[in-house]
Structures are given as structure tokens and as C-alpha cells.
Amino acid sequence: MKNFLVKTIANAGALAVAVWLLDKITLTGDSTGKKTGTLLLVALVFGLVNFLVKPIVKVLTFPLFILTLGLITLVVNALMLLLTSWLADKLDLSFHVEGFWTAVLGGLIISIVSWALNVVMPDGED
């Protein structure tokens, strides 16, 4: 359970960096507390999308992974971020990603920051 919590917080931090760096990824709210809560909920949605949908997409696009030497990962990450944005809209969360190329760059930023945060943060396994 601690591991799940650490990964969710790392995802929230990575999403926050992407929102901060890219103008076309937006997170709105009237207070810092509301933005933080929304960011944590979006991080949960993002984690669920990556847990449930991403493995299926990876299996279906496996030949493309081989053909592109893994570069298709950028596209898959972008699609997962766009799906998260769509789900956030359906759940009435104020998070939006505008456009495919913004999602590609956002996915790259989120991957790098999330990796770095997971290296620094404890994994929760004692």
C-alpha cells in the first residue's frame, strides 16, 4: 500500500511539473488546496490508466516497439496522457491536455520526472 501511495505522489509531482512547464496542459482551481486535490485525483486516474490500459496497448503494438526500437513508447505515453485528460473531463476534474504534440512532450516530461522522483523517494518496502 505504501508503494502505491509513493507512486501516486510521484505521478502527482510529475504531472505538476508538466502543468508548470507546458502552457497547453492546464490545471485550474480557485485555491492551492483545490489544485492539489485535483492533481492527486488526476494522478490516481493516470496511475489506473497506466495500470489497466497501457499493458494492453503495449501487447497490441509490440511489433511497432520492435520496428521503432522503442520510440513508439512516446506515442503510447502521449495516448495515455490524452486518455487521462478525457477521463478527467468526464469525472469533472479541471485537468486538460490540448493536442497530441503537447501530450507527447508532456508524456516525456512526466516519464523523466516520475522516474527521478521514484529514485529519490522510498519505495515503501521494509
Backbone torsions as a table, in degrees:
resi	resn	phi	psi	omega
1	MET	NA	-39.2	178.1
2	LYS	-62.4	-39.1	179.9
3	ASN	-61.3	-41.9	178.2
4	PHE	-63.1	-42.5	179.5
5	LEU	-64.3	-43.0	179.2
6	VAL	-63.6	-43.1	179.2
7	LYS	-66.1	-37.1	177.9
8	THR	-66.0	-42.2	178.2
9	ILE	-66.2	-39.0	177.1
10	ALA	-64.1	-41.9	176.6
11	ASN	-62.7	-41.5	178.7
12	ALA	-62.7	-41.8	177.1
13	GLY	-63.8	-42.1	179.5
14	ALA	-66.4	-40.6	176.7
15	LEU	-64.2	-38.5	178.6
16	ALA	-62.6	-40.8	178.5
17	VAL	-64.7	-42.0	178.5
18	ALA	-63.3	-41.2	177.8
19	VAL	-63.6	-39.9	-179.0
20	TRP	-68.0	-39.0	-175.5
21	LEU	-83.9	-31.8	-173.4
22	LEU	-112.5	124.5	-178.8
23	ASP	-66.6	-27.7	-175.4
24	LYS	-90.4	4.6	168.0
25	ILE	-109.4	114.7	-172.1
26	THR	-118.0	145.4	174.6
27	LEU	-135.4	115.6	-176.7
28	THR	-113.6	155.2	178.6
29	GLY	175.9	156.5	-176.3
30	ASP	-86.8	-11.9	178.5
31	SER	-142.9	163.2	178.8
32	THR	-64.4	-38.2	178.7
33	GLY	-63.0	-42.1	178.7
34	LYS	-65.9	-41.0	177.8
35	LYS	-63.6	-41.0	179.4
36	THR	-64.8	-44.1	177.3
37	GLY	-61.8	-43.7	177.6
38	THR	-62.0	-42.1	-179.7
39	LEU	-62.9	-40.5	177.7
40	LEU	-66.6	-39.3	177.1
41	LEU	-66.5	-40.9	177.4
42	VAL	-64.8	-38.1	177.4
43	ALA	-62.6	-37.8	175.8
44	LEU	-64.3	-44.5	178.4
45	VAL	-62.4	-44.3	179.3
46	PHE	-61.3	-41.9	177.5
47	GLY	-63.9	-41.8	177.8
48	LEU	-65.5	-41.4	177.7
49	VAL	-61.3	-45.1	180.0
50	ASN	-67.9	-29.9	179.8
51	PHE	-78.6	-39.7	-173.4
52	LEU	-95.1	-43.4	-171.2
53	VAL	-93.5	-41.5	-174.0
54	LYS	-57.8	-42.6	178.3
55	PRO	-60.6	-37.6	179.3
56	ILE	-65.8	-44.0	178.9
57	VAL	-64.1	-39.5	179.4
58	LYS	-63.7	-40.6	179.0
59	VAL	-65.5	-43.8	-178.5
60	LEU	-68.0	-28.4	-178.3
61	THR	-105.2	17.2	-177.8
62	PHE	-53.1	-43.6	178.1
63	PRO	-59.7	-34.9	177.5
64	LEU	-69.0	-33.0	175.8
65	PHE	-61.0	-43.0	179.5
66	ILE	-68.8	-47.4	-177.5
67	LEU	-61.1	-39.9	-176.8
68	THR	-97.1	7.5	-178.6
69	LEU	56.0	36.2	175.2
70	GLY	91.0	-5.0	-178.9
71	LEU	-66.7	-20.7	177.6
72	ILE	-64.6	-15.9	176.1
73	THR	-56.9	-36.8	177.5
74	LEU	-60.8	-41.2	179.4
75	VAL	-68.9	-42.7	179.7
76	VAL	-62.8	-43.1	178.1
77	ASN	-63.2	-39.2	178.0
78	ALA	-63.9	-42.6	178.7
79	LEU	-64.5	-36.7	177.3
80	MET	-66.8	-37.0	177.9
81	LEU	-69.4	-40.3	176.4
82	LEU	-65.0	-39.1	176.6
83	LEU	-64.0	-40.3	176.5
84	THR	-61.6	-41.9	177.8
85	SER	-61.9	-43.2	179.6
86	TRP	-64.4	-45.0	178.8
87	LEU	-64.8	-38.1	177.9
88	ALA	-61.7	-39.4	177.0
89	ASP	-63.6	-42.9	179.6
90	LYS	-66.2	-30.8	179.9
91	LEU	-90.4	6.6	178.9
92	ASP	61.9	37.3	173.3
93	LEU	-97.8	139.8	-173.3
94	SER	-86.8	62.1	178.4
95	PHE	-129.6	131.2	-177.9
96	HIS	-146.1	137.5	173.6
97	VAL	-113.1	123.7	-175.8
98	GLU	-103.4	103.2	172.5
99	GLY	97.5	152.9	-177.2
100	PHE	-66.7	-45.4	-176.1
101	TRP	-68.9	-31.7	173.1
102	THR	-65.0	-39.8	178.4
103	ALA	-65.6	-36.9	177.8
104	VAL	-62.4	-50.1	-179.7
105	LEU	-65.8	-41.3	177.3
106	GLY	-62.4	-42.2	177.3
107	GLY	-61.8	-38.7	177.6
108	LEU	-65.6	-45.7	178.7
109	ILE	-61.7	-46.3	-179.0
110	ILE	-62.4	-41.1	179.4
111	SER	-62.1	-45.4	-178.0
112	ILE	-67.5	-48.3	-178.1
113	VAL	-66.5	-41.6	179.3
114	SER	-62.6	-42.8	177.0
115	TRP	-60.3	-47.5	-178.9
116	ALA	-62.6	-42.4	179.1
117	LEU	-67.1	-37.1	177.8
118	ASN	-68.0	-28.4	176.7
119	VAL	-72.2	-40.8	-176.3
120	VAL	-78.8	-39.6	-176.3
121	MET	-79.2	149.5	177.2
122	PRO	-67.4	148.7	-177.1
123	ASP	-85.2	-6.5	175.8
124	GLY	83.5	0.8	179.5
125	GLU	-95.9	113.4	-178.1
126	ASP	-104.0	NA	NA
